[in-house]
Amino acid sequence: MPLDIGQFISEIRTSKDEVDGSGRLIASAWSKIAPRLGPMFDKIQDAVNQTASAAGVDATQHKQSPDPPAKLNVKVAGEMAHVTIEDHSARDRSLHYFVETSNSPSFSAAHVEHLGVSRGRVLNLPTKDDNGNTHKWYFRAYSMSPGSEKPSPHVYFGQKGAPTPVQMAGSTNLSLLPSTGSGTTPTNGQKPGQGYGHAQVSNEAATKGK
């Protein structure tokens, strides 16, 4: 149920000192209100922390990066790639997952797929580029909460530093448009692997044209 302290706020607004007929103070307004402040602040604190926990944020600081997923699986048929993430760590409902695809094993300008709370997705990827050269596709995954400053460590299809390339088996020729990143990362796509982004707010609008 929602936090309701409206009655207490009204009491604060209307509370007055109590005086006798000669104007001498009998009881101050503060003495009436003060004993109730402790329980009321407890309610407010509990409400803020509960809301933050449910939203995947921390009320006072960034959350710790989550533990990395255990494994990334990739299965290909034609031009469909089915990716699934295995994660056996302790998780709350705010944890989100990301999968990145790239034609480079270094994942420069990777394309980001936000899976949300799901740990699987079927991706449609072209077999060849605009010139007819066969693509090599690389995959990696990680998790992140909205309140995390950084995502979990990345897990790769294959090994870190030597991911396993995957080739599609279709007839589509398409060189993908440049990546535009995700979250608050730059829209030039040059800082992949950050999910929501390290910064709370992107500063691109402020620096555009400078």
N, C-alpha and C positions, 0 to 999 in steps of 0.2 A: 504494500500500500504506500501511497506517496507520503512524504514527510509533511506534516501540517503543524506549523507553529504560529498560525495566524492569531489564535486567541491570546497566546503569550505576548506577541507583538502588540496587540491592542491594549493589553494590560500595561505594558511599558509606556505606551503613548498617553494613556489616561491616568496613570498613577500619579498621586499627589501626596505631598507631606500631610500628615495628620497633626492638627494643632488644637489646643483647647480654646476656651472662650477668650482668653487674654492673649492669644497668639503664640503661646509657648509650644514648642515642638514636642509632640507626644511620640510620634513614630515617623521616621523619614520614608519617603517613597523607596529609596534604595534598600532599606532594611526589609521591606516587604518583598522586593524582587530578588535580592541577592541569593537567598537560599534555593531559588529555583534555577539559577543560572547554570550550576554544575550539571544537573541532569539534562538541561536543554542543550548545552554544548556537547554532551555525550551523544545525544540524538543526532545533532548536526554532523559530528565527526563520523559516526557510524554510517550515516546516509551518504556522505561524500565518499568514504572508502568503499562502500558496497557498490556505488555507481561506478567508481573508477575500476574496480576489480571486474565488474561485468563487461565494461567497455574495453578491457585490455590495456588500461593505462594505470599510471601511478599518480596519486594526487600531489606528490611533492617532488618527483624526479622521474627520469626515464626508467623504464623497466629494464631488467637485465635481458640480454639477448637470449633467445630460447636455445635449448640443446638442438644440435643438428639432426635432421632425419637420419634414419639408419641406412636407407638404400633408395636408389632411383632405378626403376625398371623401364625398359623401352622395348616394345614389340611393333614390328612394321609389317604392313601388308599393302601393296600398291603404293598409294601416296598418303596412306593413313598411318600415323604413329600413335600408338596407345602408350601413354606414360602413366605410371603409378608410383607413388611415394610411400615408403614404409617408414613409420615413425612410432617407436615404442616408448618414447619418453613420456613423462607426466605432462599432460596438456590441459589447458582450459579452453572454454568455448570461443575465446577471442582469437585463437591462434589461426593465422592464415598461411597459405602455402603459395610459392611461386616456382614456375618452371621457366627456364631460359633456353632458347635455341640459338645456335650461331653456326656460321660456316667456318668459324675460326676456333681452334682449340684453346685460344686465349680468351675467347668470349668478348672480344672487342665489339662494341656496338651490338650486343646481343638483343634479341627480341624477347620481351617479357610476357609471360602468360600468368595472370593472376587467377589462381584456382580458388581463392576464398578458403572456406573450411574443407573443401573437397581435397582428396589426395589422389585424384586421377583425372585425366582428360584425354580425349581423342583429338589429335592435331592433324590438320591437312597441310602437307608441305610439298612444294614442287620438286620434281626430280632433277631438272636441269635449269641452268641460268638462261638469260636472254640469248646467249651465244651458243647454246647447245651443250655446254660443258656440264658434266654431272656434279651436282652439289654433294658435298660431304656435310652432314648435319651432326652437331655435337649438342649434348643435353646436360643440364645441371639443375639442381633444385635447392631450395632453402625455405625456411619458415620465418615468420616475423609477426609480432603483435603490433597493433596501432601505436602503443606507447613505447615500443622499443626504439632506441636510437640507432641500433644496428641489427641486421638480420642474423640468423644463425649462421654458422659456418656452412659453406656450400658442400653438397654431395654431387658426385658426377656419375654419369653413365660411363663406366670404366673407372679410371683412376685419376685423382687430382694430378695435374701436370701432364697426363697422358690419357685424356678422355677417348672413349671408343667412337670412331666415326660411324655414321649410319648413312646408307644410301637408299633412296626411295626407288620404287620400281614402277613408274608410270610414264606418261608422255608429256607432262606439262613443262613448258619452258617459261620460267619466271625468275628474274632476279628481284628479290624483295626490295621494297623501298627502304631507305635508311631508317634505323630504329630511332624512335623518339623517346625512349626511356620509359620510366614509370615514376609515379609519386612526385616527390619534390626534386628528383634528379634532373639534370639539364636535359632539355628537349633535343639536344644534338645526339643523344644516345651514347655518349662516350663514358658514362659512369654506370655500367650495368651492375647487377648483383646487389642492389640496395633495397629492392622492394618498395616500401612506402617512401624511402629516402631518409638520409641521415638528418637532414634539416627539417624542422617543423614547418617552415614556410619557404617556398622557392623565392629567390631574390632576382630571378631573370627579368621580371617586368621592371624592376627598379634599375637594372643595369643595362637594359636593352638600348643599343645605340651608343653606349659609352665606350 
